[in-house]
């Protein structure tokens, strides 16, 4: 069991349960658009008070990219066009007054349209009604790629010397790589295996993207049973099936719902008995090294191919007590909604049985994004088993781990010193070198198509949480390492005495840099995580 059970975490990624912190998701400050100053009105006409400038909306960072050049706000009639001159005191003929008013309005309309076109088309011809707008204010924004000055090993070493020597991190292993060249810029025990915690999910996600169709979906079916009125609920490896009504969101966006399945089955006739088939997976439901409290504490459920909401008691919360009988619970929920009073029981669907209803999960690439963002242990474990099934291996903990190893080894990654017994990283028995994590991320982050693995692995980068903005990094980089907020993405990993972070960051020259840091420190979890964030911030500030 973890040392401090009070620490609130994201689905098992923060197993030491450190002292609670208020988890407030703060998006990055939005990029301000700087509108050009309004043209001055003619001297003879008193200026109209300027309308208040609306506050730009706050946006959550979703990916690491440079902002486009800002486009100044177009001048509107209320902002840039002076009001018509007041009428003279002596009387004029009505038709002359009307003609003069129409002429003023026509000139004003011409000015507004000309100014609006000028921002997007060409600079308008100056008129006597308003001066042409000044040039837009230029912002210096650098793109991400291989065009910026390449970082050097000496520069990165100098930048990390102080942060890496922080005694809070000891013992620390890690590596920094330029994915554009493949050069290691900094390393410290990068080949030494250490407990990775949830950064293990980098391996499982990479193996899924390399071996499975990114558009593949996992289904949950109801088929006709052998006896009249009997149906069999068949688990197909989708733990995201929602118990909530259609349109009500759970922790799994885009998940199918049990109600959809019920509606299909009801249309086929009355049901008197519900059986459930969970034979798709084999072996134990809990991995070696998992703590008995991981299920009631809300980090995982026994791994079965049939679940509602990942076994959660509350589908809207990431860490909420889980069920120890997910397949039977799903069958009971189906029976209740079908009006069946008989108790559910295990069963086996006959080959070729008539399908009475079927719903499908989100595609594989979206499931990978969800499991990486929220460090979802159940999704990671089911994904490992689905990789095993695709390769004809046993869909168990051992079979899934072996299948992941085989996929990665065949793709050229060195797993000689890697040991892992699960797909989620909950087990302290796992040991990985920082170099393996960095090698996988480097293959995903290459700036060109020179590596055939890159195209398949690219979704791995966008699946990583954003520093200070999303997923398991939403509450980090707020103070320690704040300069990297919005500029880095990373996969976290925490167990008792284990703190790891692997991802990418954009340096001061606009180059993407890969990093993998692993600390086996027993110091306060918040302090260690802050020290890791400061290492990433040092890379962000590096014009090296």
C-alpha positions as CSV (number, residue, x, y, z in Angstrom):
1,X,0.0,0.0,0.0
2,X,1.1,3.6,-0.6
3,X,2.7,5.5,2.2
4,X,0.3,8.4,2.4
5,X,-3.2,7.4,1.4
6,X,-4.6,11.0,1.6
7,X,-3.0,12.2,-1.7
8,X,-5.7,12.9,-4.3
9,X,-4.5,11.6,-7.7
10,X,-5.6,11.0,-11.2
11,X,-6.6,7.4,-11.6
12,X,-3.7,5.7,-10.0
13,X,-1.0,7.9,-11.5
14,X,-0.2,9.4,-8.1
15,X,-0.2,6.2,-5.9
16,X,1.8,7.6,-3.0
17,X,-1.4,9.6,-2.2
18,X,0.5,12.7,-1.0
19,X,-1.1,15.4,1.2
20,X,-4.1,16.8,-0.7
21,X,-3.8,19.8,-2.9
22,X,-6.6,21.8,-4.4
23,X,-6.8,20.7,-7.9
24,X,-7.9,23.7,-9.9
25,X,-7.4,23.5,-13.6
26,X,-6.1,26.8,-14.8
27,X,-5.7,27.3,-18.5
28,X,-2.8,29.2,-19.8
29,X,-3.3,32.9,-20.2
30,X,-4.7,33.5,-23.7
31,X,-2.6,35.1,-26.4
32,X,-3.7,38.8,-26.5
33,X,-4.6,40.3,-29.9
34,X,-3.1,43.7,-30.1
35,X,-5.5,45.9,-32.2
36,X,-4.0,48.8,-34.1
37,X,-4.8,52.3,-32.6
38,X,-8.0,53.9,-33.9
39,X,-7.4,56.7,-36.5
40,X,-8.0,60.2,-35.0
41,X,-11.3,62.0,-36.1
42,X,-11.2,65.2,-38.0
43,X,-10.4,68.2,-35.9
44,X,-13.7,69.9,-36.4
45,X,-15.7,67.0,-35.1
46,X,-15.6,66.1,-31.4
47,X,-14.6,62.5,-30.9
48,X,-17.1,59.9,-29.7
49,X,-16.1,58.0,-26.5
50,X,-14.3,54.8,-27.4
51,X,-16.1,51.5,-26.8
52,X,-14.6,49.3,-24.1
53,X,-12.3,46.6,-25.5
54,X,-13.8,43.1,-24.8
55,X,-11.6,40.8,-22.8
56,X,-10.2,37.9,-25.0
57,X,-11.5,34.5,-24.1
58,X,-9.5,32.1,-22.0
59,X,-8.4,29.0,-23.9
60,X,-7.0,25.7,-22.6
61,X,-3.8,24.7,-24.3
62,X,-4.4,21.5,-26.3
63,X,-1.1,21.1,-28.2
64,X,2.3,22.6,-28.4
65,X,2.4,24.9,-31.4
66,X,3.3,28.5,-32.2
67,X,0.6,31.1,-32.3
68,X,-0.2,32.6,-35.7
69,X,0.6,36.3,-36.4
70,X,-2.2,38.3,-34.8
71,X,-4.8,40.0,-37.0
72,X,-5.9,43.3,-35.6
73,X,-9.6,43.7,-34.9
74,X,-11.4,45.4,-37.9
75,X,-12.5,49.0,-37.3
76,X,-16.2,49.2,-36.8
77,X,-18.4,52.2,-37.5
78,X,-18.9,52.9,-33.8
79,X,-15.1,52.9,-33.3
80,X,-13.6,54.5,-36.3
81,X,-16.2,56.6,-38.1
82,X,-17.0,60.1,-36.7
83,X,-20.7,61.0,-36.2
84,X,-22.4,63.3,-38.8
85,X,-21.9,67.0,-38.1
86,X,-24.7,68.7,-36.2
87,X,-27.1,70.7,-38.4
88,X,-26.5,74.4,-38.8
89,X,-28.7,76.8,-36.8
90,X,-30.3,78.6,-39.8
91,X,-33.0,76.7,-41.6
92,X,-32.3,74.9,-44.9
93,X,-34.7,73.4,-47.3
94,X,-35.6,69.8,-46.2
95,X,-34.5,68.1,-49.4
96,X,-31.1,69.7,-49.1
97,X,-30.7,68.5,-45.5
98,X,-31.6,64.9,-46.6
99,X,-29.2,65.0,-49.5
100,X,-26.4,66.2,-47.2
101,X,-27.1,63.4,-44.6
102,X,-27.1,60.7,-47.3
103,X,-23.7,62.0,-48.6
104,X,-22.2,61.8,-45.1
105,X,-23.5,58.3,-44.5
106,X,-22.2,57.2,-47.9
107,X,-18.7,58.5,-47.2
108,X,-18.7,56.9,-43.7
109,X,-19.8,53.5,-45.2
110,X,-17.1,53.7,-47.7
111,X,-14.5,54.3,-45.0
112,X,-15.6,51.4,-42.9
113,X,-15.7,48.9,-45.8
114,X,-12.3,50.1,-47.1
115,X,-10.7,49.7,-43.7
116,X,-12.2,46.2,-43.2
117,X,-10.9,45.1,-46.6
118,X,-7.5,46.6,-45.9
119,X,-6.8,44.1,-43.0
120,X,-7.4,41.0,-45.2
121,X,-7.0,42.2,-48.8
122,X,-5.0,45.3,-49.5
123,X,-4.3,48.8,-48.0
124,X,-7.3,51.0,-48.8
125,X,-6.9,54.4,-50.5
126,X,-6.9,57.2,-48.0
127,X,-10.1,59.2,-47.7
128,X,-10.8,62.5,-46.1
129,X,-13.2,60.8,-43.7
130,X,-10.5,58.8,-41.9
131,X,-6.8,58.2,-42.1
132,X,-5.6,54.8,-43.2
133,X,-5.0,52.4,-40.2
134,X,-1.4,52.0,-39.1
135,X,0.5,48.7,-39.8
136,X,-0.4,45.8,-37.4
137,X,1.8,45.4,-34.4
138,X,4.2,42.6,-35.1
139,X,4.9,39.9,-32.5
140,X,7.9,37.7,-32.5
141,X,6.6,34.1,-32.5
142,X,8.8,31.2,-33.5
143,X,7.4,28.0,-35.0
144,X,8.3,24.5,-33.9
145,X,10.5,22.4,-36.1
146,X,14.1,21.9,-37.1
147,X,14.7,25.4,-38.5
148,X,15.8,27.0,-35.2
149,X,19.3,26.9,-33.9
150,X,20.0,23.3,-32.8
151,X,20.7,22.8,-29.1
152,X,24.1,21.6,-28.1
153,X,25.2,19.1,-25.6
154,X,27.4,21.7,-23.8
155,X,24.5,24.2,-23.6
156,X,22.0,21.7,-22.3
157,X,24.5,20.4,-19.8
158,X,25.0,23.9,-18.5
159,X,21.3,24.5,-18.3
160,X,20.6,21.3,-16.3
161,X,23.6,21.3,-14.0
162,X,21.8,23.2,-11.2
163,X,18.3,21.6,-11.5
164,X,19.7,18.0,-11.9
165,X,21.8,18.5,-8.8
166,X,18.8,19.2,-6.6
167,X,19.1,16.8,-3.7
168,X,15.3,16.3,-3.7
169,X,15.7,14.3,-6.9
170,X,18.4,11.9,-5.8
171,X,18.8,9.3,-7.1
172,X,18.0,10.7,-10.6
173,X,18.4,9.1,-14.0
174,X,17.5,10.6,-17.3
175,X,18.3,11.7,-20.8
176,X,17.6,14.6,-23.2
177,X,17.5,14.1,-27.0
178,X,17.2,16.4,-30.0
179,X,14.7,14.4,-32.2
180,X,15.8,16.3,-35.3
181,X,19.3,14.8,-35.1
182,X,18.8,11.9,-32.7
183,X,21.7,13.3,-30.6
184,X,21.7,12.8,-26.9
185,X,22.2,16.2,-25.3
186,X,22.4,15.2,-21.7
187,X,22.3,11.9,-19.9
188,X,22.7,10.5,-16.4
189,X,22.3,6.8,-15.9
190,X,19.9,6.7,-18.8
191,X,20.5,3.0,-19.3
192,X,19.9,2.0,-15.7
193,X,16.5,0.4,-15.1
194,X,14.3,2.1,-12.6
195,X,10.7,1.8,-11.5
196,X,8.7,3.9,-14.1
197,X,5.2,4.0,-12.5
198,X,2.7,5.3,-15.0
199,X,5.3,6.3,-17.6
200,X,4.9,2.6,-18.5
201,X,1.9,3.7,-20.4
202,X,4.2,5.2,-23.0
203,X,5.2,1.7,-24.0
204,X,1.7,0.3,-24.1
205,X,0.4,3.3,-26.1
206,X,3.2,3.1,-28.6
207,X,2.7,-0.6,-29.1
208,X,-1.0,-0.1,-29.7
209,X,-0.3,2.7,-32.3
210,X,2.3,0.6,-34.0
211,X,0.3,-2.7,-34.1
212,X,-3.4,-1.8,-34.2
213,X,-5.5,0.0,-36.7
214,X,-5.9,3.5,-35.4
215,X,-9.6,3.5,-36.4
216,X,-10.4,0.1,-34.9
217,X,-13.2,-0.1,-32.3
218,X,-14.0,-2.6,-29.5
219,X,-17.6,-3.7,-29.3
220,X,-20.0,-4.9,-26.7
221,X,-22.8,-7.2,-28.0
222,X,-25.9,-8.9,-26.9
223,X,-26.6,-12.2,-28.7
224,X,-29.5,-14.7,-28.5
225,X,-29.0,-17.4,-26.0
226,X,-29.7,-21.2,-26.4
227,X,-33.0,-21.0,-24.4
228,X,-36.1,-19.0,-25.4
229,X,-36.0,-15.5,-23.7
230,X,-32.3,-15.9,-22.8
231,X,-29.7,-13.4,-24.0
232,X,-25.9,-13.3,-23.5
233,X,-24.0,-10.1,-22.9
234,X,-20.6,-10.5,-24.6
235,X,-17.6,-8.4,-23.5
236,X,-15.4,-7.3,-26.4
237,X,-12.7,-5.4,-24.6
238,X,-14.4,-2.0,-24.2
239,X,-14.2,-0.8,-20.6
240,X,-15.7,2.6,-21.5
241,X,-19.4,1.5,-21.9
242,X,-21.4,4.1,-20.1
243,X,-24.1,3.5,-17.5
244,X,-25.4,7.1,-17.9
245,X,-28.1,8.2,-20.3
246,X,-27.2,9.1,-23.9
247,X,-25.7,12.6,-24.0
248,X,-24.4,12.5,-20.4
249,X,-20.6,12.6,-20.4
250,X,-18.5,10.3,-18.3
251,X,-14.7,10.3,-17.9
252,X,-14.6,8.6,-21.3
253,X,-15.7,11.1,-24.0
254,X,-17.5,9.5,-26.9
255,X,-18.3,6.3,-25.0
256,X,-21.2,4.1,-26.1
257,X,-24.1,3.7,-23.6
258,X,-25.8,0.8,-22.1
259,X,-29.2,2.5,-22.9
260,X,-28.4,2.2,-26.6
261,X,-27.8,-1.5,-26.2
262,X,-31.0,-1.9,-24.2
263,X,-33.1,-0.1,-26.9
264,X,-31.8,-2.5,-29.6
265,X,-32.5,-5.6,-27.5
266,X,-35.9,-4.5,-26.5
267,X,-36.9,-4.2,-30.1
268,X,-36.2,-7.9,-30.7
269,X,-38.7,-9.2,-28.1
270,X,-39.1,-10.0,-24.4
271,X,-36.1,-11.2,-22.3
272,X,-36.4,-13.5,-19.3
273,X,-32.7,-14.3,-18.5
274,X,-29.4,-12.5,-18.9
275,X,-26.1,-14.3,-19.0
276,X,-22.7,-12.7,-19.4
277,X,-19.6,-13.9,-21.4
278,X,-16.3,-12.5,-20.2
279,X,-14.2,-15.3,-21.8
280,X,-12.3,-12.9,-24.1
281,X,-9.6,-12.4,-21.5
282,X,-7.8,-15.1,-19.4
283,X,-5.8,-15.3,-16.2
284,X,-6.0,-13.3,-13.0
285,X,-7.7,-9.9,-12.9
286,X,-5.1,-8.3,-10.6
287,X,-1.4,-8.0,-11.6
288,X,1.6,-9.1,-9.5
289,X,2.6,-6.2,-7.2
290,X,-0.8,-4.5,-7.1
291,X,-2.0,-3.5,-3.6
292,X,-5.3,-4.9,-2.4
293,X,-6.5,-1.4,-1.7
294,X,-6.1,-0.3,-5.3
295,X,-9.7,-1.4,-6.2
296,X,-11.6,0.2,-3.3
297,X,-9.3,3.2,-3.5
298,X,-10.4,3.8,-7.0
299,X,-7.3,3.2,-9.1
300,X,-8.3,0.0,-11.0
301,X,-10.8,-2.8,-11.3
302,X,-10.0,-6.4,-11.9
303,X,-9.3,-6.6,-15.6
304,X,-12.2,-8.1,-17.6
305,X,-13.4,-7.6,-21.1
306,X,-16.9,-6.4,-20.0
307,X,-17.2,-3.3,-17.8
308,X,-19.3,-0.2,-17.2
309,X,-17.4,3.0,-16.8
310,X,-14.1,1.2,-16.1
311,X,-15.7,-0.3,-13.0
312,X,-16.2,3.1,-11.4
313,X,-18.9,3.7,-8.8
314,X,-19.2,7.3,-10.1
315,X,-18.8,7.5,-13.9
316,X,-17.9,11.2,-13.7
317,X,-14.9,10.9,-11.3
318,X,-11.5,9.5,-12.2
319,X,-10.7,8.1,-8.8
320,X,-13.7,6.7,-7.2
321,X,-14.2,3.3,-5.5
322,X,-14.3,0.5,-8.1
323,X,-16.2,-2.8,-8.3
324,X,-14.4,-6.1,-7.9
325,X,-17.0,-7.8,-10.2
326,X,-17.2,-5.5,-13.2
327,X,-18.6,-8.1,-15.7
328,X,-21.4,-9.3,-13.4
329,X,-22.3,-5.7,-12.5
330,X,-22.6,-4.8,-16.2
331,X,-24.9,-7.8,-16.8
332,X,-27.0,-6.9,-13.8
333,X,-27.5,-3.3,-15.0
334,X,-28.6,-4.7,-18.4
335,X,-31.0,-7.1,-16.8
336,X,-32.5,-4.4,-14.7
337,X,-33.1,-2.1,-17.6
338,X,-34.7,-4.9,-19.6
339,X,-37.1,-5.6,-16.7
340,X,-35.5,-9.1,-16.0
341,X,-36.0,-10.2,-12.4
342,X,-33.9,-13.5,-12.6
343,X,-30.3,-13.3,-11.4
344,X,-27.6,-13.0,-13.9
345,X,-25.1,-15.8,-14.4
346,X,-21.9,-16.5,-16.4
347,X,-22.5,-18.1,-19.8
348,X,-20.9,-18.6,-23.2
349,X,-22.2,-17.2,-26.4
350,X,-22.6,-19.8,-29.1
351,X,-20.5,-19.4,-32.2
352,X,-22.5,-17.5,-34.9
353,X,-25.3,-16.6,-32.4
354,X,-27.7,-14.0,-33.6
355,X,-26.7,-10.5,-32.6
356,X,-29.5,-8.6,-31.0
357,X,-27.6,-5.4,-30.2
358,X,-24.1,-4.0,-30.5
359,X,-22.4,-0.8,-29.5
360,X,-18.8,0.3,-30.2
361,X,-16.1,2.2,-28.4
362,X,-14.2,5.3,-29.6
363,X,-11.4,4.5,-32.1
364,X,-8.0,3.2,-30.8
365,X,-6.2,6.5,-31.2
366,X,-8.8,8.3,-29.1
367,X,-8.6,5.6,-26.4
368,X,-4.9,6.0,-26.4
369,X,-5.3,9.8,-25.9
370,X,-7.7,9.2,-23.0
371,X,-5.5,6.7,-21.2
372,X,-2.5,9.0,-21.5
373,X,-4.3,12.2,-20.5
374,X,-5.9,10.7,-17.4
375,X,-3.4,7.9,-16.8
376,X,-6.3,5.4,-17.0
377,X,-5.1,2.1,-15.6
378,X,-8.0,0.0,-16.8
379,X,-7.7,1.3,-20.4
380,X,-4.0,0.6,-20.4
381,X,-4.5,-2.9,-19.3
382,X,-7.3,-3.7,-21.8
383,X,-5.2,-2.2,-24.5
384,X,-2.3,-4.5,-23.7
385,X,-4.6,-7.5,-23.9
386,X,-6.0,-6.3,-27.2
387,X,-2.5,-6.1,-28.6
388,X,-2.0,-9.7,-27.5
389,X,-5.2,-10.8,-29.2
390,X,-4.2,-9.1,-32.4
391,X,-0.9,-11.0,-32.3
392,X,-2.5,-14.4,-31.4
393,X,-1.0,-14.3,-27.9
394,X,-2.7,-15.1,-24.6
395,X,-4.8,-12.1,-23.4
396,X,-3.5,-12.1,-19.8
397,X,-1.1,-9.9,-17.9
398,X,1.8,-12.1,-19.0
399,X,0.6,-12.4,-22.6
400,X,-0.1,-8.6,-22.9
401,X,3.4,-7.7,-21.5
402,X,5.0,-10.1,-23.9
403,X,3.0,-8.9,-26.9
404,X,4.0,-5.3,-26.1
405,X,7.7,-6.3,-25.9
406,X,7.5,-8.2,-29.2
407,X,5.9,-5.2,-31.0
408,X,8.5,-2.7,-29.7
409,X,11.5,-5.0,-30.3
410,X,10.4,-5.7,-33.8
411,X,10.2,-1.9,-34.4
412,X,13.9,-1.6,-33.3
413,X,13.6,-0.5,-29.7
414,X,16.0,-1.9,-27.2
415,X,14.2,-3.7,-24.4
416,X,17.2,-5.8,-23.1
417,X,17.0,-4.3,-19.6
418,X,13.3,-3.6,-19.5
419,X,11.0,-5.6,-17.2
420,X,7.3,-5.0,-16.9
421,X,4.5,-7.2,-15.7
422,X,1.5,-4.9,-16.4
423,X,0.4,-2.2,-18.8
424,X,-0.6,0.5,-16.3
425,X,2.6,0.9,-14.3
426,X,0.8,0.2,-11.0
427,X,3.2,-2.6,-10.2
428,X,6.4,-1.7,-8.5
429,X,7.9,-4.8,-10.1
430,X,8.3,-2.9,-13.4
431,X,11.8,-1.6,-14.3
432,X,12.6,0.6,-17.4
433,X,15.6,2.6,-18.4
434,X,15.0,6.3,-19.2
435,X,16.6,5.8,-22.6
436,X,13.8,3.5,-23.7
437,X,11.1,6.1,-22.9
438,X,13.1,8.8,-24.7
439,X,13.8,6.5,-27.7
440,X,10.0,6.0,-28.2
441,X,9.2,9.7,-27.9
442,X,12.1,10.6,-30.2
443,X,10.7,8.3,-32.9
444,X,7.3,10.0,-32.5
445,X,8.8,13.5,-32.6
446,X,11.0,13.4,-35.6
447,X,10.4,16.4,-37.8
448,X,10.3,14.5,-41.1
449,X,9.4,11.1,-42.6
450,X,12.8,9.7,-42.4
451,X,11.6,7.2,-39.8
452,X,8.7,5.0,-40.9
453,X,7.6,4.6,-37.3
454,X,6.9,8.4,-36.9
455,X,3.6,8.5,-38.8
456,X,2.1,5.8,-36.6
457,X,3.5,7.2,-33.4
458,X,2.7,10.9,-34.0
459,X,-0.6,10.6,-32.0
460,X,1.5,9.7,-29.0
461,X,2.7,13.3,-28.8
462,X,-0.8,14.9,-28.9
463,X,-2.0,12.4,-26.3
464,X,0.6,13.7,-23.7
465,X,-0.9,16.0,-21.1
466,X,0.0,19.7,-21.5
467,X,2.1,21.3,-18.8
468,X,-0.2,23.3,-16.5
469,X,-3.1,22.8,-18.8
470,X,-4.6,19.3,-19.1
471,X,-4.7,15.7,-17.8
472,X,-2.3,14.7,-15.0
473,X,-0.3,17.9,-15.6
474,X,-3.2,20.3,-15.2
475,X,-2.2,21.3,-11.6
476,X,1.5,21.2,-12.2
477,X,3.8,23.9,-13.5
478,X,1.8,26.5,-11.7
479,X,4.6,27.8,-9.6
480,X,7.7,25.5,-9.9
481,X,8.7,25.4,-13.5
482,X,5.9,27.9,-14.5
483,X,8.0,29.2,-17.4
484,X,7.4,25.9,-19.2
485,X,3.6,26.0,-18.7
486,X,2.0,25.5,-22.1
487,X,5.3,24.7,-23.8
488,X,5.8,21.2,-22.6
489,X,3.9,17.9,-22.7
490,X,4.6,14.9,-20.6
491,X,3.5,11.6,-19.1
492,X,3.7,11.5,-15.4
493,X,4.4,8.5,-13.1
494,X,4.2,8.3,-9.4
495,X,4.3,5.5,-6.8
496,X,5.7,5.5,-3.3
497,X,9.3,6.7,-3.7
498,X,8.9,7.0,-7.5
499,X,8.5,10.1,-9.6
500,X,9.0,10.2,-13.3
501,X,8.2,12.5,-16.2
502,X,8.8,11.9,-19.9
503,X,7.8,14.1,-22.8
504,X,8.7,17.0,-25.1
505,X,9.3,20.7,-24.6
506,X,10.0,23.6,-27.0
507,X,13.2,25.4,-26.2
508,X,13.9,29.1,-26.5
509,X,15.1,28.6,-30.1
510,X,11.8,26.9,-31.2
511,X,13.3,23.4,-31.3
512,X,11.4,20.5,-29.9
513,X,13.4,18.5,-27.3
514,X,12.6,15.1,-25.9
515,X,13.3,14.4,-22.2
516,X,12.8,11.5,-19.8
517,X,13.6,12.0,-16.1
518,X,13.2,9.3,-13.4
519,X,13.7,10.0,-9.7
520,X,13.5,7.3,-7.0
521,X,13.5,9.9,-4.2
522,X,11.6,9.3,-1.0
523,X,11.2,13.0,-0.3
524,X,7.9,14.8,-0.3
525,X,6.0,14.1,-3.5
526,X,5.0,17.7,-4.2
527,X,8.6,18.8,-3.7
528,X,10.0,16.1,-6.0
529,X,7.5,16.8,-8.7
530,X,8.2,20.5,-8.5
531,X,11.9,19.8,-8.9
532,X,11.2,17.7,-12.1
533,X,9.1,20.5,-13.4
534,X,12.0,22.9,-12.9
535,X,14.2,20.6,-15.0
536,X,11.7,20.9,-17.8
537,X,11.6,24.7,-17.3
538,X,15.4,24.8,-17.7
539,X,15.1,23.1,-21.0
540,X,12.4,25.5,-22.1
541,X,14.6,28.5,-21.3
542,X,17.6,27.0,-23.1
543,X,18.9,28.9,-26.1
544,X,21.6,26.4,-26.1
